[in-house]
């Protein structure tokens, strides 16, 4: 019997299943929402897979410590828009993708899809 052929077909099937799972995890969002605050940190990081990662300081009541909302960005145009708004009050629209198997697509579950300055 041709064991190398069987192993190659099995390996190809596993790679296709993994690719299909990643595509599903990134295509369908678990939740969507919007948050407002100040972009405190935004950087492109990673050894092999470079991703845009940031922190949004959510504004609470005066005298309370700010809550930090960590997010990832996949779209380069959105990342450029965020870079121009660092330190300013913004409203970000995000999608939560649960079950993304690797950090090559972002370090968080929250992917920003749009950002607007708030006056």
Helices and strands as residue ranges (DSSP letters): H 3-27, E 31-45, E 51-58, E 67-73, H 76-84, E 89-96, G 103-105, E 110-117
